[in-house]
Amino acid sequence: MKNEIVEAFSLLAKEKNIDKEILSRILQEIFLNMLRKKYGQNGNYSIFINMEKGEIEIYQSKLIVEQVTSEVTEIDLETARRAEPDLELGDEFLEIIDPSTFGRRLIISAKQNLNQRIKEIEKELIFEEFKNRIGEIIIGDIRQVNREEIFINVDRTELSLPKSEQIKEEKYRRGDSLRAVIKDVRWTSRGPEIIVSRSDPMFIIRLFELEVPEIYEGIIEIKGIAREPGERTKIAVFSHDKRIDAVGACVGMKGMRIQSIVKELNNEKIDIINFSSEPEIFITRALSPAKPSRILIYEDEKRVVAVLDDEQISLAIGKGGQNRRLASKLTSYDIQTIREEDYQKMMAQEREANKSLEDVEGLSEKLKTLLIEAGLHSIRDVQDAEDETLLEIPGIGEKTLEKIRNILQLHNQ
């Protein structure tokens, strides 16, 4: 028989993009619950639903008996033979149940139940869909602007842009179209929560993939990115094809490609540099627009000292230390900047510190001998030694130790 409930929810399945097989199983469960509420738990029911035709058939299997003790599971022979004259005692009788007999209350309850189940399935489908889209750029309309977050509509789904994922200086207005990257998808008590971001470095990476075909195709690789959202970004690129200039491809003809990205980011500055596997070259490029005269690398400490002329030092540091900070983040080295003049002084002190104790005036030959025999051959060796270590040397007491420290300090001056 044609059934309005099945037809209505068949259309709903199409509208919500829910698989008809899934909806059919839900309807079967709901009708089964309705039957059990009306006729009891012990009944043997069969439900057939055709979503295409909007048809539903419900049967209740009963045993034909001489005397009925349970109307839910049994039927007498005389009543059964009215429908099928050839039936005998002990046979199975299939009684057709008309859904219209369920009553208004049961049908309303069934509709409410079905609506709730569809909402749950819809949430699960949204969660699965967007979980597989993490890292993808979306374009949506701003639906609501709150103090702590902005809600964006994308394909009739609500996405959240929290304050922490926004660009500080940007102004957002209801109805505006907005681009962002899907950063995270979480399951909460209210269903899926889809977090998007404009401040995450991944947003810039995806913008470059959209604007620079060579990046999307894998010819040019983004090796690293350091970003302070809304202000400045440094990005390192590498070309796997020697014929293609990585930086030039990212900038584009007359700067068209980079301008498009900068416009999307409301004029955030972007420095594009060529990646190098040689730390000295890479760090020098990362400090651009400054040009260090020399780079001192302390690999064990992941530390770098960049030596610069006076006119270059402010460029290397940048406003509020931003250029140096981004270069450090991009290269994974702690970069310290020093003026050429200070570097020369430091090197002079270094040379003095490495001088042999034999060259120190003011130390008696006896003290020199005691220190050298203890394995302390240079000024630095003595300076780096703990007081407790020096006091363990026979012939050196606290007064002598103080004298040694004073002589070496005067020597360094």
C-alpha positions as semicolon CSV with decimal commas, in nm:
position;residue;x (nm);y (nm);z (nm)
1;M;0,000;0,000;0,000
2;K;0,104;0,359;-0,055
3;N;0,213;0,520;0,268
4;E;0,252;0,893;0,322
5;I;0,514;0,843;0,595
6;V;0,742;0,642;0,367
7;E;0,700;0,888;0,079
8;A;0,775;1,188;0,301
9;F;1,091;1,037;0,442
10;S;1,202;0,905;0,106
11;L;1,211;1,267;-0,008
12;L;1,393;1,360;0,313
13;A;1,657;1,095;0,246
14;K;1,718;1,247;-0,095
15;E;1,733;1,602;0,045
16;K;1,972;1,512;0,330
17;N;2,178;1,279;0,111
18;I;2,110;0,983;0,341
19;D;2,135;0,636;0,191
20;K;1,789;0,489;0,135
21;E;1,896;0,152;0,271
22;I;1,994;0,315;0,599
23;L;1,664;0,504;0,617
24;S;1,473;0,185;0,537
25;R;1,640;0,003;0,829
26;I;1,555;0,291;1,063
27;L;1,191;0,284;0,952
28;Q;1,179;-0,092;1,012
29;E;1,310;-0,044;1,366
30;I;1,061;0,234;1,436
31;F;0,762;0,037;1,304
32;L;0,879;-0,265;1,502
33;N;0,882;-0,055;1,821
34;M;0,532;0,072;1,737
35;L;0,408;-0,286;1,692
36;R;0,557;-0,397;2,022
37;K;0,399;-0,101;2,204
38;K;0,059;-0,181;2,055
39;Y;0,057;-0,563;2,046
40;G;0,325;-0,664;2,296
41;Q;0,685;-0,788;2,292
42;N;0,619;-1,152;2,202
43;G;0,476;-1,101;1,856
44;N;0,658;-1,236;1,550
45;Y;0,655;-0,944;1,303
46;S;0,787;-0,896;0,948
47;I;0,821;-0,551;0,794
48;F;0,893;-0,482;0,426
49;I;0,960;-0,126;0,307
50;N;1,007;-0,012;-0,053
51;M;1,155;0,340;-0,045
52;E;1,132;0,375;-0,425
53;K;0,758;0,309;-0,442
54;G;0,672;0,445;-0,099
55;E;0,517;0,113;0,003
56;I;0,511;-0,063;0,339
57;E;0,387;-0,412;0,429
58;I;0,362;-0,536;0,787
59;Y;0,285;-0,899;0,877
60;Q;0,233;-1,069;1,209
61;S;0,298;-1,443;1,219
62;K;0,050;-1,640;1,436
63;L;0,011;-2,010;1,513
64;I;-0,329;-2,165;1,430
65;V;-0,467;-2,331;1,744
66;E;-0,794;-2,479;1,862
67;Q;-0,825;-2,248;2,162
68;V;-0,645;-1,908;2,171
69;T;-0,453;-1,830;2,492
70;S;-0,251;-1,539;2,349
71;E;-0,403;-1,310;2,085
72;V;-0,054;-1,176;2,004
73;T;0,094;-1,510;1,897
74;E;-0,212;-1,734;1,823
75;I;-0,526;-1,741;1,608
76;D;-0,818;-1,986;1,602
77;L;-0,877;-2,208;1,296
78;E;-1,218;-2,058;1,208
79;T;-1,084;-1,700;1,192
80;A;-0,780;-1,807;0,991
81;R;-0,992;-1,999;0,737
82;R;-1,192;-1,683;0,662
83;A;-0,876;-1,547;0,500
84;E;-0,732;-1,877;0,369
85;P;-0,976;-2,175;0,360
86;D;-0,703;-2,442;0,315
87;L;-0,527;-2,378;0,650
88;E;-0,512;-2,645;0,923
89;L;-0,434;-2,654;1,294
90;G;-0,061;-2,603;1,359
91;D;-0,012;-2,401;1,041
92;E;0,144;-2,053;1,040
93;F;-0,091;-1,767;0,960
94;L;0,038;-1,432;0,831
95;E;-0,191;-1,152;0,942
96;I;-0,159;-0,823;0,753
97;I;-0,142;-0,520;0,985
98;D;-0,270;-0,186;0,861
99;P;-0,042;0,099;0,991
100;S;-0,345;0,328;1,005
101;T;-0,468;0,122;1,303
102;F;-0,170;0,231;1,512
103;G;-0,344;0,545;1,626
104;R;-0,249;0,910;1,608
105;R;-0,029;0,911;1,919
106;L;0,189;0,622;1,801
107;I;0,232;0,770;1,454
108;I;0,330;1,115;1,593
109;S;0,577;0,942;1,825
110;A;0,718;0,745;1,530
111;K;0,766;1,062;1,325
112;Q;0,947;1,231;1,613
113;N;1,166;0,926;1,661
114;L;1,248;0,913;1,292
115;N;1,332;1,283;1,281
116;Q;1,568;1,239;1,575
117;R;1,740;0,938;1,416
118;I;1,781;1,124;1,086
119;K;1,941;1,418;1,267
120;E;2,186;1,178;1,436
121;I;2,275;1,016;1,103
122;E;2,310;1,356;0,940
123;K;2,556;1,460;1,214
124;E;2,756;1,138;1,165
125;L;2,770;1,194;0,788
126;I;2,887;1,555;0,838
127;F;3,154;1,437;1,084
128;E;3,286;1,171;0,843
129;E;3,278;1,408;0,546
130;F;3,467;1,694;0,711
131;K;3,709;1,465;0,895
132;N;3,831;1,361;0,551
133;R;3,859;1,725;0,443
134;I;4,103;1,846;0,710
135;G;4,361;2,071;0,542
136;E;4,119;2,174;0,266
137;I;4,030;2,537;0,194
138;I;3,660;2,622;0,219
139;I;3,464;2,930;0,113
140;G;3,159;3,015;0,321
141;D;2,928;3,296;0,426
142;I;2,957;3,449;0,772
143;R;2,631;3,371;0,952
144;Q;2,706;3,505;1,299
145;V;2,984;3,711;1,460
146;N;3,040;3,657;1,832
147;R;3,307;3,779;2,070
148;E;3,487;3,442;2,090
149;E;3,407;3,287;1,752
150;I;3,254;3,335;1,410
151;F;3,006;3,091;1,255
152;I;3,034;3,023;0,882
153;N;2,785;2,841;0,659
154;V;2,932;2,596;0,409
155;D;2,698;2,362;0,219
156;R;2,429;2,415;0,488
157;T;2,680;2,310;0,754
158;E;2,792;2,539;1,036
159;L;3,169;2,581;1,082
160;S;3,346;2,765;1,364
161;L;3,628;3,017;1,330
162;P;3,747;3,070;1,692
163;K;3,916;3,392;1,797
164;S;4,249;3,207;1,830
165;E;4,229;3,109;1,459
166;Q;4,142;3,458;1,333
167;I;4,383;3,723;1,203
168;K;4,392;3,999;1,466
169;E;4,353;4,303;1,244
170;E;4,081;4,159;1,023
171;K;3,722;4,280;1,056
172;Y;3,445;4,025;0,997
173;R;3,087;4,115;0,907
174;R;2,774;3,904;0,881
175;G;2,699;3,808;0,521
176;D;3,060;3,843;0,402
177;S;3,221;3,560;0,208
178;L;3,527;3,412;0,381
179;R;3,805;3,167;0,300
180;A;3,964;2,946;0,565
181;V;4,131;2,608;0,603
182;I;3,968;2,317;0,786
183;K;4,196;2,264;1,084
184;D;4,017;2,017;1,310
185;V;3,696;1,811;1,335
186;R;3,583;1,701;1,681
187;W;3,290;1,496;1,806
188;T;3,113;1,665;2,097
189;S;2,794;1,602;2,294
190;R;2,617;1,831;2,044
191;G;2,758;1,649;1,742
192;P;3,044;1,743;1,508
193;E;3,240;2,063;1,572
194;I;3,431;2,179;1,263
195;I;3,713;2,423;1,336
196;V;3,850;2,639;1,054
197;S;4,148;2,875;1,062
198;R;4,291;3,175;0,882
199;S;4,592;3,211;1,111
200;D;4,733;2,859;1,079
201;P;5,042;2,824;0,850
202;M;4,851;2,551;0,664
203;F;4,618;2,821;0,528
204;I;4,908;2,990;0,347
205;I;5,041;2,657;0,221
206;R;4,702;2,576;0,068
207;L;4,679;2,925;-0,087
208;F;5,017;2,870;-0,252
209;E;4,897;2,533;-0,384
210;L;4,594;2,705;-0,539
211;E;4,794;2,988;-0,696
212;V;5,115;2,803;-0,793
213;P;5,046;2,494;-1,009
214;E;5,409;2,380;-0,971
215;I;5,354;2,340;-0,594
216;Y;5,026;2,151;-0,641
217;E;5,198;1,920;-0,893
218;G;5,494;1,857;-0,660
219;I;5,758;2,018;-0,884
220;I;5,816;2,284;-0,619
221;E;5,812;2,178;-0,254
222;I;5,742;2,397;0,048
223;K;6,020;2,300;0,288
224;G;5,921;2,520;0,580
225;I;5,704;2,806;0,693
226;A;5,714;3,051;0,984
227;R;5,424;3,285;1,036
228;E;5,302;3,566;1,257
229;P;4,943;3,596;1,127
230;G;4,844;3,929;0,979
231;E;5,198;4,064;0,994
232;R;5,465;3,855;0,824
233;T;5,545;3,509;0,692
234;K;5,869;3,349;0,578
235;I;5,840;3,048;0,350
236;A;6,120;2,827;0,216
237;V;6,072;2,658;-0,122
238;F;6,272;2,408;-0,324
239;S;6,249;2,316;-0,692
240;H;6,289;1,951;-0,794
241;D;6,336;2,069;-1,153
242;K;6,659;2,265;-1,207
243;R;6,499;2,447;-1,499
244;I;6,237;2,606;-1,273
245;D;6,320;2,885;-1,030
246;A;6,120;2,811;-0,714
247;V;6,100;3,171;-0,590
248;G;6,020;3,308;-0,936
249;A;5,740;3,055;-0,986
250;C;5,586;3,149;-0,650
251;V;5,605;3,521;-0,724
252;G;5,463;3,478;-1,075
253;M;5,470;3,702;-1,378
254;K;5,479;4,064;-1,259
255;G;5,413;3,934;-0,908
256;M;5,058;3,823;-0,995
257;R;5,064;3,498;-0,794
258;I;5,207;3,639;-0,473
259;Q;4,987;3,949;-0,499
260;S;4,678;3,731;-0,507
261;I;4,786;3,556;-0,185
262;V;4,885;3,881;-0,013
263;K;4,546;4,031;-0,105
264;E;4,365;3,731;0,048
265;L;4,570;3,784;0,367
266;N;4,496;4,159;0,379
267;N;4,851;4,265;0,290
268;E;5,041;4,030;0,519
269;K;5,408;4,047;0,415
270;I;5,548;3,727;0,267
271;D;5,921;3,656;0,224
272;I;5,990;3,367;-0,013
273;I;6,340;3,217;0,001
274;N;6,516;2,926;-0,165
275;F;6,574;2,635;0,070
276;S;6,926;2,498;0,114
277;S;7,043;2,184;0,294
278;E;7,354;2,378;0,399
279;P;7,267;2,553;0,728
280;E;7,494;2,853;0,669
281;I;7,334;2,934;0,332
282;F;6,981;2,867;0,456
283;I;7,021;3,085;0,767
284;T;7,174;3,367;0,561
285;R;6,875;3,359;0,327
286;A;6,628;3,336;0,616
287;L;6,763;3,660;0,765
288;S;6,679;3,847;0,444
289;P;6,658;4,140;0,380
290;A;6,965;4,160;0,608
291;K;7,299;4,030;0,475
292;P;7,524;3,882;0,746
293;S;7,900;3,913;0,692
294;R;7,952;3,574;0,857
295;I;7,754;3,299;1,029
296;L;7,887;3,103;1,327
297;I;7,705;2,774;1,380
298;Y;7,708;2,580;1,708
299;E;7,541;2,261;1,588
300;D;7,532;2,081;1,925
301;E;7,336;2,369;2,077
302;K;7,133;2,439;1,761
303;R;7,253;2,796;1,803
304;V;7,378;3,052;1,551
305;V;7,561;3,382;1,583
306;A;7,503;3,609;1,282
307;V;7,765;3,883;1,246
308;L;7,642;4,199;1,072
309;D;7,760;4,548;0,986
310;D;7,602;4,836;1,178
311;E;7,360;4,927;0,898
312;Q;7,244;4,565;0,867
313;I;7,180;4,482;1,234
314;S;6,838;4,652;1,257
315;L;6,724;4,479;0,935
316;A;6,828;4,140;1,075
317;I;6,641;4,195;1,400
318;G;6,334;4,354;1,243
319;K;6,052;4,543;1,413
320;G;6,010;4,407;1,763
321;G;6,259;4,129;1,679
322;Q;6,018;3,983;1,423
323;N;6,264;3,912;1,139
324;R;6,508;3,728;1,365
325;R;6,224;3,543;1,538
326;L;6,074;3,418;1,210
327;A;6,418;3,323;1,074
328;S;6,483;3,119;1,390
329;K;6,149;2,943;1,357
330;L;6,201;2,871;0,988
331;T;6,553;2,729;1,026
332;S;6,506;2,564;1,370
333;Y;6,819;2,743;1,497
334;D;6,832;2,992;1,783
335;I;6,971;3,293;1,593
336;Q;7,160;3,563;1,782
337;T;7,275;3,879;1,606
338;I;7,598;4,066;1,683
339;R;7,769;4,373;1,539
340;E;8,099;4,331;1,357
341;E;8,274;4,550;1,618
342;D;8,142;4,339;1,908
343;Y;8,236;4,023;1,722
344;Q;8,597;4,141;1,690
345;K;8,608;4,214;2,063
346;M;8,459;3,874;2,138
347;M;8,717;3,700;1,920
348;A;8,998;3,896;2,089
349;Q;8,869;3,780;2,429
350;E;8,844;3,428;2,294
351;R;9,206;3,435;2,182
352;E;9,312;3,573;2,522
353;A;9,111;3,306;2,703
354;N;9,283;3,035;2,503
355;K;9,631;3,166;2,585
356;S;9,865;2,938;2,776
357;L;9,915;3,003;3,148
358;E;10,285;3,033;3,064
359;D;10,207;3,372;2,901
360;V;10,024;3,518;3,202
361;E;10,224;3,784;3,381
362;G;10,178;3,807;3,757
363;L;10,140;3,433;3,817
364;S;10,439;3,282;3,993
365;E;10,616;2,991;3,829
366;K;10,512;2,779;4,125
367;L;10,139;2,854;4,073
368;K;10,172;2,796;3,698
369;T;10,331;2,457;3,766
370;L;10,059;2,360;4,017
371;L;9,780;2,450;3,774
372;I;9,939;2,287;3,468
373;E;10,011;1,964;3,663
374;A;9,640;1,963;3,759
375;G;9,556;1,960;3,386
376;L;9,472;2,332;3,354
377;H;9,685;2,461;3,065
378;S;9,502;2,776;2,946
379;I;9,340;3,082;3,097
380;R;9,001;2,943;2,989
381;D;9,067;2,613;3,168
382;V;9,117;2,798;3,496
383;Q;8,825;3,038;3,437
384;D;8,588;2,751;3,364
385;A;8,701;2,546;3,666
386;E;8,483;2,550;3,980
387;D;8,631;2,695;4,301
388;E;8,593;2,356;4,470
389;T;8,804;2,193;4,196
390;L;9,085;2,447;4,231
391;L;9,083;2,426;4,612
392;E;9,145;2,050;4,586
393;I;9,487;2,121;4,426
394;P;9,761;2,088;4,694
395;G;9,916;2,428;4,770
396;I;9,607;2,633;4,669
397;G;9,394;2,778;4,946
398;E;9,119;3,039;4,944
399;K;9,356;3,338;4,952
400;T;9,569;3,192;4,671
401;L;9,253;3,117;4,470
402;E;9,137;3,477;4,508
403;K;9,479;3,597;4,393
404;I;9,465;3,371;4,082
405;R;9,116;3,497;3,992
406;N;9,221;3,862;4,026
407;I;9,537;3,815;3,813
408;L;9,341;3,645;3,532
409;Q;9,070;3,913;3,542
410;L;9,332;4,187;3,509
411;H;9,493;3,996;3,225
412;N;9,164;3,982;3,030
413;Q;9,117;4,354;3,066
